[in-house]
Amino acid sequence: MYNAKEDRYDTMHYRRSGKSGVKLPELSLGLWHNFGSDDDADAAESIVLHAFDRGITHFDLANNYGPPPGSAESFFGAMMIKNLRPFRDELIVSSKAGYGMWPGPYGDFGSRKYLVASCDQSLARMKLDYVDIFYHHRPDPDTPLEETMGALDYIVRSGRALYAGISNYGPDDALRAIRILRELGTPCLIHQGNYSMLNRWVEDGLLDVLDREGVGGIWYSPLAQGLLTGRYLDGSIPDGSRASRSVFLKPERLTPALLAKLNALASIAGDRGETLSRLAIKWLLRHRHTTSVLIGASSVAQLDENLLALEGAGLSDAELNKIETILAMPE
Ligand SMILES: NC(=O)c1ccc[n+]([C@@H]2O[C@H](COP(=O)([O-])OP(=O)(O)OC[C@H]3O[C@@H](n4cnc5c(N)ncnc54)[C@H](OP(=O)(O)O)[C@@H]3O)[C@@H](O)[C@H]2O)c1
């Protein structure tokens, strides 16, 4: 029987998502990798419970997380039944639809047909009456944005979700989506985008849009799937690491130029008495645009190391300048 730690809210800080009423923890946990039915369920359970014990109230899922697709949500549903049900009102659980999920023309992209059916499937797998945030996972070039945003509005109004979000939308599409949702009376809570020291596309217009429109930003793959940690600094690929087993992080990514960059960043972290992963998270948290940094973890030890990023001094201007110089190095 799981008893959540009584001091779970003592150290975590919570940031308001844009101009909404909702606050998210500075670190949130995503279940993209390590929580599928091919993974060790006991280890996965320990990570989720430890996260909650440390004040991580936000867990991010999507219809297709696994592998196989759907199995991360089923795992989370099993945890709802076994451990988390008493804490439902302390949790922000999100899911998404937008990538291919089932065969035929109604299991992908952004139609109302797909989004509503997928949300119902996610709720059934997660054993939830509602999700807190439901996202459209990626823009759909063919479906009118009015239809996709109308589906998010309907999902909220019908009680399947409390808030609507968008993910991977560029600045122009994000602005249009935000305005449509506002007109419908279901304001966009948050945008979920890929942002890290190695991927800065959101700085090219999206951050300004979110700031102006009062929409939060939650940044995924903040550690570049493990590259911005100590995991690969010597150029080798540890057994069991994401680069050794996931198509999403290919060993070819570890070029000599990238390794030089990562080691230069690690030495700045070392001078602070910190690790590269802590530096990478602090670098994102320095922004007022950041509502939450959405990490992954394959062990409790990794989670604990990443939580240390919330302690100690922030980055000085001199350190930020040094980081800029390193980030300008070619990969
Ligand atoms: N909206 C979208 O399109 C989208 C896309 C991708 C992700 N996301 C969300 O963002 C979440 C996080 O993404 P992500 O997993 O790519 O994030 P990440 O934090 O950049 O990478 C997490 C991985 O890095 C390694 N790692 C983490 N901390 C470490 C440490 N202290 N030391 C050494 N290695 C460490 C682990 O991999 P190994 O131990 O396995 O090597 C871990 O699984 C996902 O779960 C999902 O919720 C959303």
PDBQT file of the ligand as one rigid body, heavy atoms in Angstrom, charges set to zero:
ROOT
HETATM    1  N1  LIG A 401       5.061  16.483 -27.540  1.00  0.00    +0.000 N 
HETATM    2  C1  LIG A 401       5.932  15.725 -28.140  1.00  0.00    +0.000 C 
HETATM    3  O1  LIG A 401       5.955  15.582 -29.374  1.00  0.00    +0.000 OA
HETATM    4  C2  LIG A 401       6.961  14.996 -27.314  1.00  0.00    +0.000 A 
HETATM    5  C3  LIG A 401       8.052  14.370 -27.931  1.00  0.00    +0.000 A 
HETATM    6  C4  LIG A 401       9.000  13.764 -27.106  1.00  0.00    +0.000 A 
HETATM    7  C5  LIG A 401       8.848  13.774 -25.731  1.00  0.00    +0.000 A 
HETATM    8  N2  LIG A 401       7.743  14.364 -25.173  1.00  0.00    +0.000 N 
HETATM    9  C6  LIG A 401       7.526  14.340 -23.713  1.00  0.00    +0.000 C 
HETATM   10  O2  LIG A 401       8.703  14.748 -23.033  1.00  0.00    +0.000 OA
HETATM   11  C7  LIG A 401       9.088  13.733 -22.103  1.00  0.00    +0.000 C 
HETATM   12  C8  LIG A 401      10.573  13.751 -21.913  1.00  0.00    +0.000 C 
HETATM   13  O3  LIG A 401      11.235  13.483 -23.138  1.00  0.00    +0.000 OA
HETATM   14  P1  LIG A 401      12.632  12.762 -23.121  1.00  0.00    +0.000 P 
HETATM   15  O4  LIG A 401      12.506  11.437 -22.424  1.00  0.00    +0.000 OA
HETATM   16  O5  LIG A 401      13.194  12.798 -24.482  1.00  0.00    +0.000 OA
HETATM   17  O6  LIG A 401      13.440  13.774 -22.150  1.00  0.00    +0.000 OA
HETATM   18  P2  LIG A 401      14.942  13.946 -21.705  1.00  0.00    +0.000 P 
HETATM   19  O7  LIG A 401      14.846  14.354 -20.277  1.00  0.00    +0.000 OA
HETATM   20  O8  LIG A 401      15.647  14.846 -22.659  1.00  0.00    +0.000 OA
HETATM   21  O9  LIG A 401      15.616  12.498 -21.833  1.00  0.00    +0.000 OA
HETATM   22  C9  LIG A 401      15.348  11.514 -20.883  1.00  0.00    +0.000 C 
HETATM   23  C10 LIG A 401      16.361  10.381 -20.983  1.00  0.00    +0.000 C 
HETATM   24  O10 LIG A 401      17.690  10.857 -20.754  1.00  0.00    +0.000 OA
HETATM   25  C11 LIG A 401      18.387   9.945 -19.912  1.00  0.00    +0.000 C 
HETATM   26  N3  LIG A 401      18.621  10.620 -18.629  1.00  0.00    +0.000 N 
HETATM   27  C12 LIG A 401      17.751  11.420 -17.934  1.00  0.00    +0.000 A 
HETATM   28  N4  LIG A 401      18.325  11.894 -16.820  1.00  0.00    +0.000 NA
HETATM   29  C13 LIG A 401      19.579  11.394 -16.795  1.00  0.00    +0.000 A 
HETATM   30  C14 LIG A 401      20.671  11.550 -15.916  1.00  0.00    +0.000 A 
HETATM   31  N5  LIG A 401      20.566  12.304 -14.809  1.00  0.00    +0.000 N 
HETATM   32  N6  LIG A 401      21.840  10.914 -16.200  1.00  0.00    +0.000 NA
HETATM   33  C15 LIG A 401      21.959  10.145 -17.317  1.00  0.00    +0.000 A 
HETATM   34  N7  LIG A 401      20.944   9.963 -18.208  1.00  0.00    +0.000 NA
HETATM   35  C16 LIG A 401      19.771  10.597 -17.952  1.00  0.00    +0.000 A 
HETATM   36  C17 LIG A 401      17.498   8.725 -19.768  1.00  0.00    +0.000 C 
HETATM   37  O11 LIG A 401      17.723   7.861 -20.866  1.00  0.00    +0.000 OA
HETATM   38  P3  LIG A 401      18.430   6.414 -20.733  1.00  0.00    +0.000 P 
HETATM   39  O12 LIG A 401      18.725   6.153 -19.295  1.00  0.00    +0.000 OA
HETATM   40  O13 LIG A 401      17.447   5.490 -21.314  1.00  0.00    +0.000 OA
HETATM   41  O14 LIG A 401      19.666   6.518 -21.580  1.00  0.00    +0.000 OA
HETATM   42  C18 LIG A 401      16.123   9.339 -19.910  1.00  0.00    +0.000 C 
HETATM   43  O15 LIG A 401      15.129   8.425 -20.281  1.00  0.00    +0.000 OA
HETATM   44  C19 LIG A 401       8.527  12.458 -22.720  1.00  0.00    +0.000 C 
HETATM   45  O16 LIG A 401       8.404  11.418 -21.789  1.00  0.00    +0.000 OA
HETATM   46  C20 LIG A 401       7.194  12.956 -23.205  1.00  0.00    +0.000 C 
HETATM   47  O17 LIG A 401       6.295  13.050 -22.118  1.00  0.00    +0.000 OA
HETATM   48  C21 LIG A 401       6.812  14.978 -25.940  1.00  0.00    +0.000 A 
ENDROOT
TORSDOF 0
